[in-house]
Amino acid sequence: MKIALIAGEESGDLLAAELIAALNARRPGIRFIGMGGPKMQAQGLDSWFDYKTLSVMGFIEVLRHLPALLKIRKLLSQRLLAEKPDLVIGVDAPDFNLGLEKSCKRAGLRTVHFVSPSVWAWREKRAARIAESCEQVLCLFPMEPAIYAKYGVDARYVGHPLADRIALEPDRDAARTLLLLPECRHVAILPGSRVSEIDRLLPVFLQGASLLHANMPELNFLIPAANVLCRSRIAEHLQSHPLQNTRILDGQAQTAMIASDVVLLASGTAALEAMLCKRPMVVAYRVSAITYAMVNALGLIKIERFSLPNVLSGQDLVPELIQDRCTPEAIASELQTLLEGQDNATLMAHFERLHRDLRRNAGDAAAAAVLELLAN
């Protein structure tokens, strides 16, 4: 048997590597081909191209790299059609992979897409078009298969890999020891992993943290930087908006969350990670006024809640400060409320329940779904 996997970015590389390992355990002897990173290659993938090609983010960046992206997708398609694998699995990167999967499916290859685009959050009708690209979607969240079912798309919930990797009871003392933190209360600040997000969100996050620090001067602040470029930009913003007792970390975002008393973060996967780390949080986000106006005018977003803890629970577990509500004063107020001894036992019980719901051994569940599809 021969299975092709196409992944970009570190998260896709890790997710696909877990799937390959599970497939190897269930069905030894499969040959894996396609495109992936070091973790996939360590599990036996024959990678044809540099997986980092797909890690381009942002509209301007995509436009600048579009010719190269299109060329690689064409070459991948040609080689896949020549190799004729039993199955093609696109891992995340929907803008790249769904088009590739579509050309493969039209040519008679069987296709699966692993990690659903956020159809639960915006542009739900994309679910119907995804059926043109793949036979099956492997979903990380429990609310996603029902959306696809409305459009006649086979979708399987396999759980979220972060829920498998993070302990049900993270060790805060061990995290603080690892980071060599002083004996005081700590606030983790995560403004995003893209420079554009840092530029848009970190100034207001730092202003809010400064207001909080004026009321609670014993606080210590941690800002994990995803890479060298992000670290440099964070340092620049700290020069413009000084915040005492602040330390920039190289990566270690998850350790910083576990070590902290509360977390201030941009909406996205970081909110899910903070929930799995069992940390109280304030979720804050805003886009440009023009983008926000366009999205509202076109009616692209239909949801009332934005952060994943609130979406998954169907209730307002954590405060959301979105767009006009994302102000320094609101950030400081919400953080102070969490720090002033509010009983978080009920919140932690909700977080643990959601963690258990998401903990399904995603790699093995995805492997079982893939082999069942091939058997049929």
N, C-alpha and C positions, 0 to 999 in steps of 0.2 A: 504494500500500500504506500502511496505517495501523497503527502499533504503539504500544501503551500500555505505559508503564513506571511502576512505583510504587516509590519509594525514600525512605528516611528516614535521617538521620544523615549525617555527612560521608563516612564510608567507603562507604556505599551510593551516595551522589551521585557519588563518584569512579569507583566500579566501573561504574555504569550509564552514565556519560559515556563511558568507554572503549568500552563495548559499542555505544553510539550512533555513536561515531566510526567503529568498525569496520564497522557496518552501512551507514553512509553511504558508506564507501569501496567496499564490495562491491556495494551496491545504491542508487545515488543516487536521490533523489526520495521516499524514505520520509517520511511525516509522523509525528512523535512527539508523543504526548499523555500526560497523566497527572499525576504528582506527583513533583517532584524539586527539587534545589537549584541553585545558580548554575553548577556545572560541567555539569550536564545541560542547563540552559537555554542555556548557551553553545554547546552542540552542536546546538541547535535544538528542544529540548523545549518544548512549550506546557504549562506547569505550572499546574494548576488550584487547588492548595492549598499552604500553607506546609509544606515537607517536614520542618521541625523538629518538627512535631506528633508524628512517630513516634519521636522521640529520648528518650521517657520511659523511665526505667530504675528498677527496684526495685519490689517488690510494693506498697508504700504509695503510691509515685508513680503507678503504673498505676491503682490504685483511685481516686485522687483525680482523675485525668484520664480515667477510663473513659467517662463520658458524652460528652465531646468526641470521643474516639477513635471510639466507636461511631457518632456522628453523621457524622463525616467519612467513615468507611468506607461508611455507607449512601449518602451523597451521591456518593461515588466510584463505587459500584456502579451507582447510577441513571444517572449520566452515561456510564459505560462501556457500559451496555446501550443507551443512546440513540445513542452514537457508533458502536457495533458495529465495533471495531477488528479487524484480521485476527489479532492476537495480543495477549494481556495478559501482561506479564512482571512478576512480583513480585520485587523485589531485596532479599534478606535480610528482616529484620523479620518472622519467620515468624508470630508471634502475631497480627499485623495482616494480613499479606498472604495467608496460607494461607486464612483465612476469606473474604477478598475474592475470591481465585482460585476458591474453591469455588462461590460464588454465580455468578460469571461462567461457569464451566464448566457448571453446571447449566442456565444460560440459553443454552447453545450456543456460547459463545465459546471459542476455543482459548487455553490457558494454559500458562505455563512458570514454574518457580520457580528463581531464580538465587541460589545459595549454600545448600547443604544445612544444615538444623539439625544439631547434633552427635549424629546417631544412632549414630555409632561409639563415643561415650562413655557415653551413657545413654539409656534408653527407646528401644531399637532399634526396637520395634514401631510407633513413630510413622511409620516408613517406609511401612507399609501404608496408613495413613490419608492420607498425603500424596498418594497416587494419586487420592484423591477430589477433590483440589484442582487438580491439574495433570497435563498429559500428559507432561511431561518435567522432570527436575531437572538443573540445571547445577552440577556439584560442583567444589570447589576442591582436594580431596584425593584421592589415588589409591585409597584403601581404601574410599571411599564407594559407588561404583557397584555393587560386589559385594554390599553390604548391601541396597541397593534391589532388586537382581536376585532375592534370596530372596523378595521380596514382589511380584514381577512389575511393578516400576516401572522405566520407561525413565530411566536416569540417565547423564549424560556427564561425564567428567572433562575439565576445560578448563584446569587449572593454577591457580596462585595468583597474583593480580596483584602482591603484594608481591615475589614472586620475579622478576617482570619489571622492577620499578622499582628494586630494589636491585642495585648492581653486584656481580659475582661476587667482586671483590677491592676491598672498600671502602677508602677512603683515610683511615687513622687520623690521619696528620699533618695533612691538610687539615681534618679535623673538629676537631682540637685547636686549630688556628690560628683557625678560625671561632669557637670558644667562648673564645678567648683564655686557654687553660689554661696553668698553670705547668708546668715540667719536673719532673714527678713521676708516680707511678702513681695511677690514678684508678679509682674504683668508682662505677658508675651504680646508683642505687636506684630501682626502679619499683614502687610499691605498688599500682598500679591507677589507673584514670581515674574511678572513682566515689568519692564521699565516703564511702560505707559501707565500701568496700574500704580506703580510706586509714585510716579510724578503726580498722578491725579489724587491719590488717597493719602499718601504719607504726610503731606503738610497738615491736613485737617486732623489726622490721627495724632500727630505730635502736638498740635495745639490743644486738642482734647486731653492728652496725657499731661501736658503742662498745667492745665487747670486742675486736674486730679491731683497732681503732685503738690500743688500749692495747699491743698486741703489735707493731703496724706503724705508728708515729706519723707516718711520711712520707706516708701515704695522703691523697688528696683525694677528697671525695664529691660526686656530682652527683645532684640529685633533680629530674627534669622534672615540671612541673605541667601537666596537660591544659588547665586553664582558670583563671580568676581565683578561683573558689570553691575549687578544689583547692589552689591556691597558698596561700590563706588558711589552709586546714585543715592543710596541711603545716607552715606557719610556727607554728601553734599547737602542733603536736606537737613541733616542735623546741624550743620553750620548755620543754615538760615533760620532754623527753628530749634535752638538748643533745648535739650531735655536732660536734666541732671540724672545721675545714677543710671545711665543707659549704656548697654553693651551690644555691639553688633556681633552676631554669631555667623560662622561659615557653615551654612546648612543647618542641620540639627533642629529643624523646625518641630518635629514630633517630640524630641526630648525637651525642647523649650516649653511646649504646651504642657507636657506632663509635669514639669518642674514648677509651673506657674500656678498662682492662685486663681487668676482669671485671664482670659484671652480676648484681645481685640483683633478682629480679622475681617478681611474682605470676604464677601459672599462667594461660595464655590466649594470645591472639594475640601478646603481647609476647615470649613464649618463641620463637615462630616468627620474629619480627622479629630477635631477638638471634642466632638461628641463622643467618639470612640475612646479618646483619652480621658473621658469623664471630667472635663473642665467646664465650669460656667463660662459663658462667652457673650460678647456683644458683636453682632454682625452688622457691618456698615459698608455701604457701597454707593457709588454714584458714577454716572457717565456724563458726557457732555450734554448740555441743555438741548442742543440740536438733535443728538441721537435719541435722547429720552422723548422729545416731542414727536419725532418720526415714528418711534416704536409705538407710542400711545395712539397716534393718529391712524396707523395702519392696523391697530388691534392685534398685534403679533403675540402679545403676552396676555394670557387668560387667567393666571394664577393669582391668588390673594397673598400667598406666602412665598418667600424667595429662598430662605436658608434651608438646607437639607434637613436639619433636625425638625424644623417646623413642618416641612412638606411631608416627611416620613411619618410624623406623629399625627398630622392633621389638626394640630393645635399650636398655640403660641408658646412654645417652651422657652425660646431665647429671644431677646429683643432684637428687632431689625430696624436699622436706621438707613433707609433707602432714599436716595436723591436729596430732596430738600430737607429731610430730617437728619441727614448726615452732617451734623454741625459739631464744632468743638464742645459746645455747652451740653448738647445731648449725649455725646460720647462720655464726657466726664461724669455726668449725672448717672448714666446707666452703669458705668464701671463702679462708681462709688457705692451704688445700691448693692451690687454683688459683693463688694468687699466689706461692707459694714455688718457682717454677721448674719445675713439672710440665711435661713435654713434651706440648704440645697439638697436635703435627703430625697425629697420627692422628685426633684429634677434628675438626680443621679439614678433613681429607680427607673425613670423613663428612658434615660440614656442606656442603661444596662439592658432593658427590654428590647430596645431598637438594635443594640449591638448583637444580641442573641438572634434576633430575626434575620439580620444580615449575614450572620456567620454560618455559611453553608459549605465551606471548602470549595470556593468558587472554581479553582482549577480543575478539581476532580468532577464537580457537577457539570462544568462545560465539556470536559472530555466525554462524560457519559452521554450528554446530549448529541455531541458530534458523532460518536460511534453509533448511536441509535439512528441518527439521520442516515448515515451511510448504510446501515443494515436494511433500511427501508427503501 
